[in-house]
Amino acid sequence: MDQLQLLQDLEKRTRFALERAKYYASLSEERLTTRPTEGQWNVLECVAHLNQYCGFYHPQLDKQLRNASGGNGTFTSGWLGNYMVKAVSPGADKKKMKTFKKTAPIGQDLDVSVIEVFIQHQNDFLDLLALAHDHNLQPKKIKTMMPLVKLRLGDALRVQAYHNHRHIEQADQVLANLGT
């Protein structure tokens, strides 16, 4: 795939997440903490979950991008990268996925500051995507939250952006179910 088109797609998804987060920050704490049904995540829990992933992946992405060599303008996803992107992609037809216990947000004491942290993470991710334009996204491997599983740098960027998009859509659905 064309690397420029890939990065433009990821930037578009990140800007979408950023704008939605700014909207969430304008809502009352009651709206942000209300669950549509017992056991479902509220908006703050969706965002807190994303913050955990950003905190895990962003330092690795930053380090690998700063050490990456120049690219040739194309990126070929690996089979594992394609599988993981498909698994975390947004969409109404997607099956629910089991969240790792360590990243499950239910039961945490959350406030609107999780949204502020997410906004900063999205700005940081846009900086990483800008840095990625001039680098080879193929050979570098990024550790995932699953032991022994690593992704190509480009696939890790894709997973991060698509995972964010998925849970932002989930937070939007929570608000819709509450009658925004």
N, C-alpha and C positions, 0 to 999 in steps of 0.2 A: 504494500500500500504506500501511497505517497506520504512521506513524513510530514510535509507541510499541512496536508489535508487532515491527517491524524491529529496533529497538534491544534489545529484550528477547531476541530470537533471537541477536543478536551477543554480548550479555553472556553468555548461556548457553553459547555456543560458546567464548568466551574463558575462562570459569570451568572448562570441561572441559579446555581446553589447560593452564590453570594447575595444576589438580589432577594431571593426568598428568605435568607437568614436575616437580612436587613428588615424585611417585612415582619418576620417573627419577633424581632426586637421591639417592634412598636405595639405588640399585643400585650394584654394584661397577663399577669402571672397566672391568674385563674385559668385563662384559655390555654396557656402553655403547659399547665400541669394536669389538666383534665384528661382522663382516659375515655375513649369512646365506649369501651367495654372492659370489664375486669380482665387483667392479664395483657391487654394491648398496651403498647407504648404510647406515651403522650409526646407532644412536640419536643419538649426538653430532653426526653429520653432518646428520641431519634437523633437529635443533635449531639448529645453526650456520647452516644455510640460512635458517631462519625469522628468526634474529637479523639477518641481512643485510637482509631485507625490512623488518623492524620499524625498523631503523636508518634506512632510506631513507624510509619512509612516515610514521612517527610525527611527526617535526618538521614536515612539511607539514600533516598533519592537525591538529596542535596550533595552528599558525599560522592555518589557515583557520577552525577552530572559534572561535578567539578573536576573529576578525574577522567572523564570520557574524552575520546579523541573525536576529530571531525567526522562527520557523516557523509553519506553519498546521496541523501535525499529520499531514501526509501527505508521502509521498515517491514520486516517479515515477522509476523507473530508466530510464536510457537504453539503447538497443539494445546499445551497446558494453559498458556495465556489465553487462547481463544475460549477454552472451556471455562476458565475462571471469569472472564469478562461476560460470557453468556450467563453464567450463574448469578452474577451480581447486577446484571443489567436491569434497568427499570422496566416496568410494564405491568399492566393489569393481569396478563395471563401468566405471570410468574408464580411459581410455587413458593410457599413460605420456606425460608431456609432456617435451619437451626443455628442460633448464634452461639459462638464460643462463650462458655460461662464467664470467662474473665472479661468479656466485652459486653455482657448483658447489663443494661443500665437500670433495670427495675430495682428499686430499693435504695438507690442513691439519693442523697439530699442535694437536689439541684435547684439552681436559680437562673435568672436571665444571663448571668455571667458566662454560662456555657455557650450561649449564642455569640457573645463577644469574642470568645476564644475561637469559635468556628469561623467567624468572619476573618479573624487574623490568619487562621490556617488557610482559608481560601485565597487571601491575598498572597500568602507565602507560596501557595501552589501555583498561582499565576506567574510568580517570579521563576519558579522551577520550570514551568512550561516555556517561558521565554528563553531560559538558559538552554533548554533542550533543542531549540531550533538549529543550533550549530553543532550538534553532537551526534555521534553514532549511538543509537538506542538499542542496538542489536546484542552486543556481546556481554555487557555487564549483567550480573545477576543480583537480584534483590531478594533478601530473605522474606518469607511470608510468615504469618502467624501460625502456620502449620509446620511443625518441625520437619526438616529435611527438604522442604519444598521451596524452590527458588524460581523467580520469573525473570525474563529479560527486562531490561530497564524500560523499554517501550510498553511492554505488557503491564508492568507494575504501575506505570502512569495511567494506562487505560483502566485498570482495575480500580485505582483510587478515584478517578473521575466518575466512572460508572456506578461505583458503590455509593458515592456521595449523592449522585443523581437519584438513585433508587430510594434512598432513605429521605431525601427531600420530598420526593413524590409521596412517600409514606406519611410524612408529617403533614403535607397538604391534604391528604386523604383523611387524616385525623381531624383536621380543622373542618373539612367538608362534612364529616360525620357529626360534628358538634354543631353544625349550622353556622358557618362563618358569616 
